[in-house]
Amino acid sequence: MANVDLNDLVKKFDDVTAVDGISLEIPDESFTVLVGPSGCGKTTTLRLIAGLERATDGEIRIGETMVNDSRAYERDIAMVFQNYALYPHKTVQENMRFGLEQHDTEEDVIQERVEDAAELLQIQELLDRRPAELSGGQQQRVALGRAIVRDPAVFLMDEPLSNLDAKLRVQMRAELNKLHEKLSTTTVYVTHDQVEAMTLADQIAVMDDGQIQQVGAPTRVYRNPRNMFVAGFLGSPSMNFIEGNLEEAKTGNLQMDLGAHTHNIPDEYADRLRDRLGEEVILGIRPENVSLSESGVAANVHPGVVSVVEPQGEKTVLEVELETGQTIKAAIAPDMAVETGDEVNLRFDRDSLHYFDPESGTSII
Ligand code: ATP
């Protein structure tokens, strides 16, 4: 087992900076997920750890060892790729054995490890088949099996579930979770799918533009995003953002002028916003924290008209056009009778409000 430490890691491809000064501590036995939009540098970071790319600058440590100059096969890692990368002419068993044979592992050790991994992954019946005779899910298991038999210090996984259909992906996600519980091998996992990241990770690193925007436990990052990028990237549907000017109400309380109506700032947030009086701020509220209110007059109630009703099974997502012209998404219980064209009043849960600086996007609260 081993921790992995990245220190000011940079990777440039000519004039493209794919990884732009990443520092990240990946604790021993953790399941760390690098997540972010396409092109943000996740795969390049993983390939740098694997030794498939050479760092332009910075340090990579696996355990106590600095590995910048070590070849891929000298690093104690095993990688699982998106396309499985199985040898088509070899059987499942031969595919699983191959890496160990290359490392001159003794035959009885190879036998034992292949049998154990096959049992763990429930692929005992498939050992004599070739990859073309397997389903996508079975191929993915074999790819995992090939990594497991190596018994490496670190697993590196690059979007391993993305070629599976939605149902199988959810199933394999649960199996990966169980597998990690059993083996506890330090895992670095790359995905652009934020749901996958949230469900698998014990540590999540949200990346954008070659940099890490925020690192932490998934729920913590979800609840306390450092900036609008992280706030908007995690969660489906995305967080609503509403611009408005901070002003003082007649009562002396702080409020945001949203155009046709106002948003009262709860007292507990007012202190941290008061020095921005007269300036623009951005209010953030997640769709699941927006509800329909009976009353149209209470504070923090925003009238609007339902423009879209999207039943999603466990919830219904509404799009509501406020009088300001802004569209707000609300996730409500599926049994609520709401139709397009209905006039509704939206209430924002006061414990779930976020405020951001419009220029930097940084979270104020
Ligand atoms: P995706 O989710 O689409 O795989 P990613 O977050 O994994 O994206 P990378 O594949 O790491 O992103 O790419 C980061 C940036 O580096 C992109 O702009 C990409 O075009 C560039 N890049 C990656 N590999 C190379 C390469 N071998 N040569 C030149 N540019 C590259």
Boltz pocket constraint, residues with backbone or C-beta under 6 A from the ligand:
constraints:
  - pocket:
      binder: B
      contacts: [[A, 13], [A, 16], [A, 17], [A, 18], [A, 36], [A, 37], [A, 38], [A, 39], [A, 40], [A, 41], [A, 42], [A, 43], [A, 44], [A, 45], [A, 192]]
      max_distance: 6.0
